Amino acid sequence: MSFRIDAKGKIFTDIVRKDEIPVTIQTVTHLIHGHVFLRPEQRIKDEMNSSQDQFIAVTDAEVYGLNGQLLHRSEFLTLNKQHIIWLRPDEEPPEQPAAPGT
């Protein structure tokens, strides 16, 4: 990453462009709907397989219990990648998760 420092000592860095991707994430105990941000040339698989970061950032997160009940809403959360069972991109954010067994 390139940067420059002005006469007053302020540091300026390059802007990193990222795409917002709506996703559904399944953990052992929760289902999470939200958004992750990826560089344009990056796939979700690349982000998950990257050993550089142990956590993935999720914005506009809705956390549901296994029974489908909304437990928590958060503008931002970080999720340990080791807790993710599966993750899929959504075409559009879902209205309400289906209850298990339906």
N, CA, C and O atoms as a printed pandas DataFrame, in Angstrom:
     atom_number atom_name residue_name chain_id  residue_number  x_coord  y_coord  z_coord
0              1         N          MET        A               1    0.846   -1.161    0.000
1              2        CA          MET        A               1    0.000    0.000    0.000
2              3         C          MET        A               1    0.894    1.228    0.000
3              4         O          MET        A               1    1.848    1.320    0.773
4              5         N          SER        A               2    0.572    2.169   -0.878
5              6        CA          SER        A               2    1.361    3.396   -0.910
6              7         C          SER        A               2    0.704    4.449   -0.023
7              8         O          SER        A               2   -0.502    4.424    0.223
8              9         N          PHE        A               3    1.525    5.359    0.441
9             10        CA          PHE        A               3    1.016    6.439    1.281
10            11         C          PHE        A               3    1.925    7.644    1.128
11            12         O          PHE        A               3    3.051    7.549    0.641
12            13         N          ARG        A               4    1.397    8.779    1.562
13            14        CA          ARG        A               4    2.212    9.995    1.578
14            15         C          ARG        A               4    1.922   10.740    2.870
15            16         O          ARG        A               4    0.856   10.581    3.465
16            17         N          ILE        A               5    2.864   11.541    3.291
17            18        CA          ILE        A               5    2.732   12.323    4.517
18            19         C          ILE        A               5    2.860   13.797    4.150
19            20         O          ILE        A               5    3.827   14.205    3.507
20            21         N          ASP        A               6    1.865   14.597    4.571
21            22        CA          ASP        A               6    1.937   16.025    4.254
22            23         C          ASP        A               6    2.863   16.748    5.235
23            24         O          ASP        A               6    3.427   16.130    6.138
24            25         N          ALA        A               7    3.012   18.055    5.051
25            26        CA          ALA        A               7    3.935   18.858    5.863
26            27         C          ALA        A               7    3.576   18.858    7.345
27            28         O          ALA        A               7    4.444   19.062    8.194
28            29         N          LYS        A               8    2.298   18.630    7.662
29            30        CA          LYS        A               8    1.862   18.623    9.062
30            31         C          LYS        A               8    1.939   17.233    9.688
31            32         O          LYS        A               8    1.625   17.069   10.867
32            33         N          GLY        A               9    2.349   16.240    8.918
33            34        CA          GLY        A               9    2.486   14.890    9.447
34            35         C          GLY        A               9    1.266   14.000    9.254
35            36         O          GLY        A               9    1.250   12.863    9.727
36            37         N          LYS        A              10    0.237   14.503    8.560
37            38        CA          LYS        A              10   -0.959   13.697    8.313
38            39         C          LYS        A              10   -0.649   12.651    7.245
39            40         O          LYS        A              10   -0.031   12.955    6.225
40            41         N          ILE        A              11   -1.087   11.410    7.491
41            42        CA          ILE        A              11   -0.817   10.305    6.572
42            43         C          ILE        A              11   -2.011   10.107    5.648
43            44         O          ILE        A              11   -3.151   10.037    6.108
44            45         N          PHE        A              12   -1.754   10.017    4.351
45            46        CA          PHE        A              12   -2.777    9.756    3.343
46            47         C          PHE        A              12   -2.469    8.419    2.679
47            48         O          PHE        A              12   -1.337    8.178    2.256
48            49         N          THR        A              13   -3.477    7.545    2.585
49            50        CA          THR        A              13   -3.299    6.241    1.942
50            51         C          THR        A              13   -4.226    6.125    0.740
51            52         O          THR        A              13   -5.152    6.919    0.580
52            53         N          ASP        A              14   -3.966    5.125   -0.105
53            54        CA          ASP        A              14   -4.829    4.856   -1.245
54            55         C          ASP        A              14   -6.201    4.403   -0.759
55            56         O          ASP        A              14   -6.320    3.765    0.287
56            57         N          ILE        A              15   -7.216    4.733   -1.515
57            58        CA          ILE        A              15   -8.567    4.268   -1.209
58            59         C          ILE        A              15   -8.691    2.837   -1.713
59            60         O          ILE        A              15   -8.303    2.534   -2.842
60            61         N          VAL        A              16   -9.230    1.960   -0.878
61            62        CA          VAL        A              16   -9.442    0.569   -1.266
62            63         C          VAL        A              16  -10.918    0.409   -1.591
63            64         O          VAL        A              16  -11.770    0.586   -0.721
64            65         N          ARG        A              17  -11.226    0.075   -2.844
65            66        CA          ARG        A              17  -12.609   -0.108   -3.264
66            67         C          ARG        A              17  -13.043   -1.528   -2.947
67            68         O          ARG        A              17  -12.322   -2.485   -3.230
68            69         N          LYS        A              18  -14.240   -1.660   -2.351
69            70        CA          LYS        A              18  -14.780   -2.979   -2.041
70            71         C          LYS        A              18  -16.246   -3.032   -2.437
71            72         O          LYS        A              18  -16.945   -2.019   -2.419
72            73         N          ASP        A              19  -16.701   -4.226   -2.794
73            74        CA          ASP        A              19  -18.097   -4.452   -3.149
74            75         C          ASP        A              19  -18.837   -5.028   -1.957
75            76         O          ASP        A              19  -18.311   -5.883   -1.245
76            77         N          GLU        A              20  -20.065   -4.555   -1.740
77            78        CA          GLU        A              20  -20.913   -5.043   -0.651
78            79         C          GLU        A              20  -21.703   -6.249   -1.158
79            80         O          GLU        A              20  -22.433   -6.147   -2.144
80            81         N          ILE        A              21  -21.557   -7.393   -0.479
81            82        CA          ILE        A              21  -22.199   -8.638   -0.890
82            83         C          ILE        A              21  -23.164   -9.093    0.202
83            84         O          ILE        A              21  -22.737   -9.338    1.330
84            85         N          PRO        A              22  -24.478   -9.214   -0.114
85            86        CA          PRO        A              22  -25.398   -9.764    0.887
86            87         C          PRO        A              22  -25.155  -11.266    1.033
87            88         O          PRO        A              22  -25.009  -11.973    0.036
88            89         N          VAL        A              23  -25.111  -11.750    2.274
89            90        CA          VAL        A              23  -24.801  -13.162    2.528
90            91         C          VAL        A              23  -25.688  -13.741    3.628
91            92         O          VAL        A              23  -26.273  -13.016    4.433
92            93         N          THR        A              24  -25.767  -15.067    3.633
93            94        CA          THR        A              24  -26.330  -15.832    4.740
94            95         C          THR        A              24  -25.209  -16.707    5.261
95            96         O          THR        A              24  -24.519  -17.374    4.490
96            97         N          ILE        A              25  -25.027  -16.702    6.584
97            98        CA          ILE        A              25  -23.949  -17.455    7.226
98            99         C          ILE        A              25  -24.562  -18.384    8.267
99           100         O          ILE        A              25  -25.352  -17.951    9.105
100          101         N          GLN        A              26  -24.195  -19.661    8.211
101          102        CA          GLN        A              26  -24.650  -20.633    9.206
102          103         C          GLN        A              26  -23.502  -20.958   10.142
103          104         O          GLN        A              26  -22.416  -21.335    9.702
104          105         N          THR        A              27  -23.749  -20.807   11.452
105          106        CA          THR        A              27  -22.800  -21.275   12.457
106          107         C          THR        A              27  -23.445  -22.473   13.145
107          108         O          THR        A              27  -24.547  -22.873   12.767
108          109         N          VAL        A              28  -22.800  -23.041   14.124
109          110        CA          VAL        A              28  -23.369  -24.191   14.830
110          111         C          VAL        A              28  -24.672  -23.801   15.523
111          112         O          VAL        A              28  -25.610  -24.598   15.569
112          113         N          THR        A              29  -24.739  -22.594   16.057
113          114        CA          THR        A              29  -25.895  -22.200   16.866
114          115         C          THR        A              29  -26.714  -21.045   16.306
115          116         O          THR        A              29  -27.754  -20.715   16.876
116          117         N          HIS        A              30  -26.288  -20.418   15.212
117          118        CA          HIS        A              30  -26.992  -19.244   14.701
118          119         C          HIS        A              30  -26.991  -19.192   13.174
119          120         O          HIS        A              30  -26.126  -19.763   12.509
120          121         N          LEU        A              31  -27.983  -18.492   12.649
121          122        CA          LEU        A              31  -28.038  -18.149   11.233
122          123         C          LEU        A              31  -27.928  -16.629   11.167
123          124         O          LEU        A              31  -28.651  -15.921   11.869
124          125         N          ILE        A              32  -27.031  -16.131   10.332
125          126        CA          ILE        A              32  -26.768  -14.697   10.271
126          127         C          ILE        A              32  -27.004  -14.207    8.851
127          128         O          ILE        A              32  -26.466  -14.764    7.893
128          129         N          HIS        A              33  -27.810  -13.163    8.723
129          130        CA          HIS        A              33  -28.001  -12.471    7.449
130          131         C          HIS        A              33  -27.314  -11.126    7.579
131          132         O          HIS        A              33  -27.483  -10.432    8.581
132          133         N          GLY        A              34  -26.534  -10.750    6.564
133          134        CA          GLY        A              34  -25.841   -9.470    6.607
134          135         C          GLY        A              34  -25.079   -9.229    5.322
135          136         O          GLY        A              34  -25.387   -9.815    4.285
136          137         N          HIS        A              35  -24.087   -8.366    5.398
137          138        CA          HIS        A              35  -23.267   -8.015    4.237
138          139         C          HIS        A              35  -21.791   -8.143    4.582
139          140         O          HIS        A              35  -21.363   -7.781    5.678
140          141         N          VAL        A              36  -21.024   -8.662    3.640
141          142        CA          VAL        A              36  -19.569   -8.661    3.745
142          143         C          VAL        A              36  -19.032   -7.816    2.593
143          144         O          VAL        A              36  -19.718   -7.610    1.592
144          145         N          PHE        A              37  -17.816   -7.334    2.739
145          146        CA          PHE        A              37  -17.205   -6.485    1.724
146          147         C          PHE        A              37  -15.977   -7.183    1.151
147          148         O          PHE        A              37  -15.102   -7.644    1.884
148          149         N          LEU        A              38  -15.936   -7.250   -0.189
149          150        CA          LEU        A              38  -14.838   -7.913   -0.889
150          151         C          LEU        A              38  -14.261   -6.979   -1.937
151          152         O          LEU        A              38  -14.975   -6.158   -2.513
152          153         N          ARG        A              39  -12.970   -7.109   -2.177
153          154        CA          ARG        A              39  -12.360   -6.390   -3.290
154          155         C          ARG        A              39  -12.963   -6.936   -4.582
155          156         O          ARG        A              39  -13.332   -8.110   -4.636
156          157         N          PRO        A              40  -13.071   -6.109   -5.626
157          158        CA          PRO        A              40  -13.744   -6.544   -6.861
158          159         C          PRO        A              40  -13.199   -7.844   -7.457
159          160         O          PRO        A              40  -13.963   -8.624   -8.024
160          161         N          GLU        A              41  -11.914   -8.086   -7.340
161          162        CA          GLU        A              41  -11.327   -9.299   -7.932
162          163         C          GLU        A              41  -11.375  -10.499   -6.983
163          164         O          GLU        A              41  -10.899  -11.580   -7.331
164          165         N          GLN        A              42  -11.933  -10.321   -5.810
165          166        CA          GLN        A              42  -11.918  -11.368   -4.777
166          167         C          GLN        A              42  -13.256  -12.104   -4.720
167          168         O          GLN        A              42  -14.318  -11.512   -4.912
168          169         N          ARG        A              43  -13.179  -13.415   -4.449
169          170        CA          ARG        A              43  -14.373  -14.237   -4.248
170          171         C          ARG        A              43  -14.574  -14.447   -2.754
171          172         O          ARG        A              43  -13.646  -14.267   -1.965
172          173         N          ILE        A              44  -15.800  -14.833   -2.364
173          174        CA          ILE        A              44  -16.063  -15.141   -0.957
174          175         C          ILE        A              44  -15.138  -16.264   -0.506
175          176         O          ILE        A              44  -14.615  -16.235    0.608
176          177         N          LYS        A              45  -14.936  -17.245   -1.365
177          178        CA          LYS        A              45  -14.052  -18.369   -1.041
178          179         C          LYS        A              45  -12.634  -17.879   -0.733
179          180         O          LYS        A              45  -11.988  -18.381    0.186
180          181         N          ASP        A              46  -12.157  -16.904   -1.497
181          182        CA          ASP        A              46  -10.821  -16.350   -1.253
182          183         C          ASP        A              46  -10.738  -15.720    0.133
183          184         O          ASP        A              46   -9.750  -15.896    0.845
184          185         N          GLU        A              47  -11.781  -14.987    0.508
185          186        CA          GLU        A              47  -11.812  -14.353    1.834
186          187         C          GLU        A              47  -11.821  -15.405    2.933
187          188         O          GLU        A              47  -11.116  -15.262    3.932
188          189         N          MET        A              48  -12.605  -16.453    2.761
189          190        CA          MET        A              48  -12.703  -17.497    3.779
190          191         C          MET        A              48  -11.400  -18.282    3.909
191          192         O          MET        A              48  -11.028  -18.681    5.013
192          193         N          ASN        A              49  -10.708  -18.507    2.804
193          194        CA          ASN        A              49   -9.470  -19.290    2.822
194          195         C          ASN        A              49   -8.235  -18.469    3.179
195          196         O          ASN        A              49   -7.158  -19.028    3.383
196          197         N          SER        A              50   -8.382  -17.153    3.256
197          198        CA          SER        A              50   -7.250  -16.298    3.597
198          199         C          SER        A              50   -6.845  -16.528    5.050
199          200         O          SER        A              50   -7.670  -16.427    5.957
200          201         N          SER        A              51   -5.583  -16.834    5.256
201          202        CA          SER        A              51   -5.094  -17.045    6.624
202          203         C          SER        A              51   -4.660  -15.726    7.264
203          204         O          SER        A              51   -4.245  -15.695    8.422
204          205         N          GLN        A              52   -4.760  -14.644    6.502
205          206        CA          GLN        A              52   -4.338  -13.339    7.005
206          207         C          GLN        A              52   -5.249  -12.847    8.133
207          208         O          GLN        A              52   -4.771  -12.251    9.099
208          209         N          ASP        A              53   -6.551  -13.093    8.017
209          210        CA          ASP        A              53   -7.504  -12.632    9.023
210          211         C          ASP        A              53   -8.268  -13.812    9.602
211          212         O          ASP        A              53   -8.742  -14.671    8.858
212          213         N          GLN        A              54   -8.390  -13.861   10.912
213          214        CA          GLN        A              54   -9.136  -14.926   11.591
214          215         C          GLN        A              54  -10.625  -14.598   11.643
215          216         O          GLN        A              54  -11.454  -15.494   11.797
216          217         N          PHE        A              55  -10.966  -13.313   11.514
217          218        CA          PHE        A              55  -12.351  -12.870   11.632
218          219         C          PHE        A              55  -12.830  -12.262   10.325
219          220         O          PHE        A              55  -12.041  -11.727    9.546
220          221         N          ILE        A              56  -14.134  -12.352   10.097
221          222        CA          ILE        A              56  -14.753  -11.727    8.939
222          223         C          ILE        A              56  -15.735  -10.676    9.459
223          224         O          ILE        A              56  -16.481  -10.929   10.405
224          225         N          ALA        A              57  -15.727   -9.506    8.840
225          226        CA          ALA        A              57  -16.624   -8.421    9.243
226          227         C          ALA        A              57  -17.967   -8.588    8.548
227          228         O          ALA        A              57  -18.027   -8.864    7.350
228          229         N          VAL        A              58  -19.048   -8.419    9.315
229          230        CA          VAL        A              58  -20.409   -8.504    8.786
230          231         C          VAL        A              58  -21.134   -7.224    9.192
231          232         O          VAL        A              58  -21.144   -6.861   10.368
232          233         N          THR        A              59  -21.741   -6.539    8.217
233          234        CA          THR        A              59  -22.501   -5.329    8.526
234          235         C          THR        A              59  -23.985   -5.595    8.353
235          236         O          THR        A              59  -24.381   -6.551    7.687
236          237         N          ASP        A              60  -24.802   -4.747    8.955
237          238        CA          ASP        A              60  -26.265   -4.883    8.920
238          239         C          ASP        A              60  -26.677   -6.308    9.267
239          240         O          ASP        A              60  -27.507   -6.910    8.587
240          241         N          ALA        A              61  -26.092   -6.833   10.322
241          242        CA          ALA        A              61  -26.275   -8.241   10.688
242          243         C          ALA        A              61  -27.577   -8.469   11.445
243          244         O          ALA        A              61  -27.948   -7.697   12.330
244          245         N          GLU        A              62  -28.261   -9.549   11.074
245          246        CA          GLU        A              62  -29.413  -10.054   11.813
246          247         C          GLU        A              62  -29.055  -11.467   12.239
247          248         O          GLU        A              62  -28.756  -12.317   11.400
248          249         N          VAL        A              63  -29.085  -11.716   13.535
249          250        CA          VAL        A              63  -28.685  -13.013   14.086
250          251         C          VAL        A              63  -29.945  -13.749   14.537
251          252         O          VAL        A              63  -30.714  -13.244   15.355
252          253         N          TYR        A              64  -30.145  -14.957   13.988
253          254        CA          TYR        A              64  -31.308  -15.777   14.304
254          255         C          TYR        A              64  -30.872  -17.026   15.050
255          256         O          TYR        A              64  -29.792  -17.562   14.803
256          257         N          GLY        A              65  -31.717  -17.485   15.963
257          258        CA          GLY        A              65  -31.488  -18.755   16.638
258          259         C          GLY        A              65  -31.866  -19.897   15.711
259          260         O          GLY        A              65  -32.415  -19.668   14.633
260          261         N          LEU        A              66  -31.579  -21.116   16.119
261          262        CA          LEU        A              66  -31.888  -22.279   15.290
262          263         C          LEU        A              66  -33.387  -22.458   15.084
263          264         O          LEU        A              66  -33.804  -23.130   14.141
264          265         N          ASN        A              67  -34.203  -21.863   15.956
265          266        CA          ASN        A              67  -35.657  -21.939   15.814
266          267         C          ASN        A              67  -36.207  -20.864   14.881
267          268         O          ASN        A              67  -37.419  -20.795   14.678
268          269         N          GLY        A              68  -35.343  -20.024   14.310
269          270        CA          GLY        A              68  -35.761  -18.985   13.383
270          271         C          GLY        A              68  -36.116  -17.665   14.037
271          272         O          GLY        A              68  -36.495  -16.721   13.342
272          273         N          GLN        A              69  -36.004  -17.571   15.360
273          274        CA          GLN        A              69  -36.340  -16.344   16.079
274          275         C          GLN        A              69  -35.194  -15.342   15.978
275          276         O          GLN        A              69  -34.031  -15.685   16.192
276          277         N          LEU        A              70  -35.543  -14.091   15.645
277          278        CA          LEU        A              70  -34.543  -13.030   15.599
278          279         C          LEU        A              70  -34.040  -12.762   17.008
279          280         O          LEU        A              70  -34.822  -12.441   17.904
280          281         N          LEU        A              71  -32.726  -12.895   17.204
281          282        CA          LEU        A              71  -32.128  -12.699   18.522
282          283         C          LEU        A              71  -31.469  -11.337   18.671
283          284         O          LEU        A              71  -31.481  -10.747   19.752
284          285         N          HIS        A              72  -30.887  -10.835   17.571
285          286        CA          HIS        A              72  -30.092   -9.612   17.696
286          287         C          HIS        A              72  -29.910   -8.972   16.329
287          288         O          HIS        A              72  -29.776   -9.661   15.318
288          289         N          ARG        A              73  -29.907   -7.646   16.313
289          290        CA          ARG        A              73  -29.545   -6.874   15.118
290          291         C          ARG        A              73  -28.337   -6.024   15.472
291          292         O          ARG        A              73  -28.253   -5.475   16.570
292          293         N          SER        A              74  -27.410   -5.918   14.543
293          294        CA          SER        A              74  -26.209   -5.129   14.795
294          295         C          SER        A              74  -25.738   -4.489   13.494
295          296         O          SER        A              74  -25.768   -5.124   12.440
296          297         N          GLU        A              75  -25.306   -3.235   13.565
297          298        CA          GLU        A              75  -24.756   -2.578   12.383
298          299         C          GLU        A              75  -23.429   -3.211   11.975
299          300         O          GLU        A              75  -23.050   -3.175   10.804
300          301         N          PHE        A              76  -22.718   -3.796   12.957
301          302        CA          PHE        A              76  -21.410   -4.384   12.671
302          303         C          PHE        A              76  -21.122   -5.492   13.665
303          304         O          PHE        A              76  -21.362   -5.345   14.863
304          305         N          LEU        A              77  -20.607   -6.599   13.162
305          306        CA          LEU        A              77  -20.081   -7.646   14.041
306          307         C          LEU        A              77  -18.925   -8.331   13.336
307          308         O          LEU        A              77  -18.842   -8.335   12.107
308          309         N          THR        A              78  -18.041   -8.904   14.123
309          310        CA          THR        A              78  -16.967   -9.711   13.557
310          311         C          THR        A              78  -17.226  -11.152   13.955
311          312         O          THR        A              78  -17.629  -11.435   15.083
312          313         N          LEU        A              79  -16.993  -12.050   13.026
313          314        CA          LEU        A              79  -17.290  -13.458   13.225
314          315         C          LEU        A              79  -16.019  -14.270   12.997
315          316         O          LEU        A              79  -15.357  -14.126   11.970
316          317         N          ASN        A              80  -15.689  -15.115   13.954
317          318        CA          ASN        A              80  -14.528  -15.991   13.825
318          319         C          ASN        A              80  -14.804  -16.980   12.696
319          320         O          ASN        A              80  -15.803  -17.697   12.736
320          321         N          LYS        A              81  -13.942  -17.026   11.706
321          322        CA          LYS        A              81  -14.141  -17.904   10.549
322          323         C          LYS        A              81  -14.245  -19.371   10.939
323          324         O          LYS        A              81  -14.902  -20.146   10.245
324          325         N          GLN        A              82  -13.608  -19.764   12.036
325          326        CA          GLN        A              82  -13.642  -21.165   12.454
326          327         C          GLN        A              82  -15.027  -21.585   12.932
327          328         O          GLN        A              82  -15.295  -22.781   13.052
328          329         N          HIS        A              83  -15.914  -20.628   13.208
329          330        CA          HIS        A              83  -17.264  -20.939   13.668
330          331         C          HIS        A              83  -18.259  -21.052   12.514
331          332         O          HIS        A              83  -19.422  -21.392   12.731
332          333         N          ILE        A              84  -17.814  -20.772   11.301
333          334        CA          ILE        A              84  -18.706  -20.797   10.145
334          335         C          ILE        A              84  -18.795  -22.210    9.582
335          336         O          ILE        A              84  -17.781  -22.832    9.264
336          337         N          ILE        A              85  -20.036  -22.711    9.463
337          338        CA          ILE        A              85  -20.273  -24.016    8.841
338          339         C          ILE        A              85  -20.405  -23.833    7.337
339          340         O          ILE        A              85  -19.761  -24.539    6.560
340          341         N          TRP        A              86  -21.237  -22.889    6.931
341          342        CA          TRP        A              86  -21.341  -22.542    5.516
342          343         C          TRP        A              86  -21.710  -21.072    5.375
343          344         O          TRP        A              86  -22.235  -20.450    6.298
344          345         N          LEU        A              87  -21.421  -20.539    4.199
345          346        CA          LEU        A              87  -21.697  -19.148    3.876
346          347         C          LEU        A              87  -22.092  -19.101    2.417
347          348         O          LEU        A              87  -21.428  -19.705    1.574
348          349         N          ARG        A              88  -23.165  -18.392    2.108
349          350        CA          ARG        A              88  -23.573  -18.280    0.710
350          351         C          ARG        A              88  -23.982  -16.849    0.397
351          352         O          ARG        A              88  -24.531  -16.159    1.255
352          353         N          PRO        A              89  -23.716  -16.400   -0.826
353          354        CA          PRO        A              89  -24.190  -15.071   -1.221
354          355         C          PRO        A              89  -25.696  -15.125   -1.462
355          356         O          PRO        A              89  -26.216  -16.134   -1.940
356          357         N          ASP        A              90  -26.386  -14.054   -1.135
357          358        CA          ASP        A              90  -27.825  -13.940   -1.373
358          359         C          ASP        A              90  -28.054  -13.068   -2.597
359          360         O          ASP        A              90  -27.326  -12.102   -2.829
360          361         N          GLU        A              91  -29.062  -13.411   -3.370
361          362        CA          GLU        A              91  -29.446  -12.539   -4.474
362          363         C          GLU        A              91  -30.053  -11.260   -3.901
363          364         O          GLU        A              91  -29.714  -10.153   -4.320
364          365         N          GLU        A              92  -30.954  -11.434   -2.940
365          366        CA          GLU        A              92  -31.543  -10.323   -2.206
366          367         C          GLU        A              92  -31.640  -10.744   -0.754
367          368         O          GLU        A              92  -31.801  -11.931   -0.471
368          369         N          PRO        A              93  -31.547   -9.799    0.179
369          370        CA          PRO        A              93  -31.661  -10.179    1.587
370          371         C          PRO        A              93  -33.002  -10.849    1.853
371          372         O          PRO        A              93  -34.035  -10.354    1.401
372          373         N          PRO        A              94  -33.007  -11.966    2.578
373          374        CA          PRO        A              94  -34.261  -12.669    2.848
374          375         C          PRO        A              94  -35.140  -11.889    3.816
375          376         O          PRO        A              94  -34.647  -11.148    4.667
376          377         N          GLU        A              95  -36.452  -12.068    3.674
377          378        CA          GLU        A              95  -37.402  -11.403    4.564
378          379         C          GLU        A              95  -37.357  -12.021    5.954
379          380         O          GLU        A              95  -37.244  -11.310    6.953
380          381         N          GLN        A              96  -37.446  -13.341    6.015
381          382        CA          GLN        A              96  -37.501  -14.057    7.291
382          383         C          GLN        A              96  -36.944  -15.455    7.046
383          384         O          GLN        A              96  -37.318  -16.079    6.053
384          385         N          PRO        A              97  -36.079  -15.968    7.893
385          386        CA          PRO        A              97  -35.573  -17.327    7.686
386          387         C          PRO        A              97  -36.675  -18.349    7.938
387          388         O          PRO        A              97  -37.566  -18.137    8.762
388          389         N          ALA        A              98  -36.597  -19.449    7.219
389          390        CA          ALA        A              98  -37.550  -20.536    7.425
390          391         C          ALA        A              98  -37.216  -21.258    8.718
391          392         O          ALA        A              98  -36.048  -21.394    9.083
392          393         N          ALA        A              99  -38.244  -21.716    9.402
393          394        CA          ALA        A              99  -38.036  -22.491   10.626
394          395         C          ALA        A              99  -37.451  -23.841   10.254
395          396         O          ALA        A              99  -37.778  -24.373    9.193
396          397         N          PRO        A             100  -36.591  -24.415   11.096
397          398        CA          PRO        A             100  -35.998  -25.719   10.801
398          399         C          PRO        A             100  -37.081  -26.773   10.577
399          400         O          PRO        A             100  -38.087  -26.814   11.286
400          401         N          GLY        A             101  -36.855  -27.615    9.583
401          402        CA          GLY        A             101  -37.768  -28.719    9.292
402          403         C          GLY        A             101  -38.942  -28.325    8.417
403          404         O          GLY        A             101  -39.855  -29.126    8.215
404          405         N          THR        A             102  -38.938  -27.069    7.878
405          406        CA          THR        A             102  -40.049  -26.684    7.003
406          407         C          THR        A             102  -39.582  -26.538    5.591
407          408         O          THR        A             102  -40.377  -26.218    4.708
